[in-house]
Amino acid sequence: MIRFVYADELNQFPTLRDTMFRDRARQFKERLNWDVTVDADGFERDEYDTINPLYIIAETEAGTHAGSMRVLPTTGSTMINDHFLHLTDGVAIQSPFIWECTRFCLSPDADSKVAGALMLAGAEFGCASGLSHSVGVFDARMILVYRRLGWIPEVLGSQGEGRTAISVGLWSMDHDLRDRLSARTGISREVSTEWYERAFGPSLVA
């Protein structure tokens, strides 16, 4: 099950909230050794979690976190514009039609379908909301995921080599994206539409 939850709604789902932030700590601090902050509760959070982002969360039957990502409009503060302008030649990415996606995280127990479900949910949100693109920073380990699902970003800039390389990518919300991801993931469009409509109501965009 996929939930779209804004930060100010997370307290309605305490188990989902807590397991998400703890899984982020395991992935980004313990496994990838990123320079991130983990608090006394074992939660990995940063300043962008304080400005009411939208979380797209895959939830297990037990109500725990299976995977998630965080999205923010680029008209406000974003990680790319605040910290990664050196990868875009100093050009800020700001548009009401482009949202930033960060903190793509999978639970250690997540099955192989979770990443695809999150990508489909992100496409459902973007297309149904009338967005033209998503932008994000990604590391080399994600390239195989994007290729497998057939949603490959335009790389705007990179640094590093091999498994440690990071890049800024721009993903197009093209017309047939949802159908293409539905076919690749085996998740029907009816299901992904229901995810969106449960949170936001019927889309105003075809």
Secondary structure by P-SEA (a helix, b strand, c coil): cccccccccccccaaaaaaaaaaaaacccccccccccccccccccccccccccccbbbbccccccccbbbbbbccccccccccccccccccccccccbbbbcccccccccccaaaaaaaaaaaaaaaaacccbbbbbbcccaaaaaaaacccccccccccccccbbbbbbbbbccaaaaaaaaaacccaaaaaaaaaacccccccc
